Amino acid sequence: MPRNPDHRGATKEEFERFQRERPILLRSVATQLECWRYLCTLPDCRRAQACVGPGGEHCAHTFLRTCFSDKERATLKEALGLRLAGLSADAAWEEAERRVAWHEGRIEAVGMPPG
């Protein structure tokens, strides 16, 4: 079956399967990290001692927002993109750190607007 450019190279069936599996994966990661214990505000998650939030995204997103700085989140996002492009894990992380540092340098060169 031909690839669909609207789904980043996945067929429609692959994309739909990923959309169904995504909440399950996010819940699993959030449960393994025990986000329900320290971060989650949903009583159902604390009661179940697992992520049971709608869509599986609540606990995982709370974890990412709470436990990582903006720079760390940007580096992680960049590294994941580079891994998908075929770089090794170490090379992707090093390149991501370099790109984020370059971007930060550009922001500092422009300066912050008066506030």
N, C-alpha and C positions, 0 to 999 in steps of 0.2 A: 504494500500500500504506500502511496507517495506521502512524503512528509508535508506537514501543514506549516507554512511559515508563521502563521499567527500563534502557534504553540511552541515556538523556539525549537523546531525540528522534530517534535513528537507528532505521531499520528493522532487523530482525534480520539481514538480508543485509548491510546497511551495517556493522553492528557486527562481524559475523563477518569481513568483508573487512578492516576496520581491524585486528582482532586478528591476522590473517595478515600484514598489511603493517607492523605496528608494529616487530617485530624487525629488519626490513630497514631501516627508517628510522633506528632507533637505531644499528645497525651503521654505516650510511652517515655519520651525524653524527659518531660516535666516530672513524671512520677519517679523515674530513676534518680533525678536530681533532688528529689524530695522538696520541690517548690511548694507543695501544699503545706509543708511544715513551717516554712519560714517566710514565704512571700505572698501566698495566695490569700485573698480576702473572701473567697467564696466558702461559705460554711459547708456546702456539700463536699468539696474537695478535702477539707480538714476532717470531716466525719468519715469519709471513705478512705482516708490516708492515701489518696491517689488523685491525679488530675482527672476530674470528671466534667470540667467546664464545657460550655457550648463551643463546638468547633475545635476543641483541643488547643486553642491558641492562647487563651487567657493566661495560664500559668507560664507557658514558654515565653510569651512576650513580656510578662512581668519580670521574669528572670533576666531576659536580655536587657531590659530598661534599667533594672535595679543593680545588676552585678557587673555591668560593663560600661566603661566611659564611652563618650562619642567617638573618640579616636580608636578604641578597641573594636567597637561595632563597625566602624568604617573599614578598618584593616581586615576584619573577619569577612565582611561582605566582598571586599576586593579580592581577598585570597580565594574565596569560594568561586568567584568568577574566573580567576586564573586557573584554578584546578579544573574547572569545566572546559577551559580552553586547552588543557593537556599538560600543564606544568606539573612537576612533582610537588609534593606537599611542602618540602623545604624551600624550593625555588619560588613557589607561589607565595609563601608567607614572606620571604625576603623581598620579593618584588612588590607585594602589597604594602609592606612597611615603607619601602622607598617611595612609592606613589603617594601614600598618605602624608609622609613627611614633606614631599615636594608640594603637595596641595596646601599643607599648613604654612609652608614658607611663602607661598604666593599670597595667602590671606594676610600674613604678617606684613608682607611688602606693601600691600595696598593700605593697610592700617584699618583700624576699627572706625566706623563712622561716629561722629560726636553724639553722645547720648545724653 
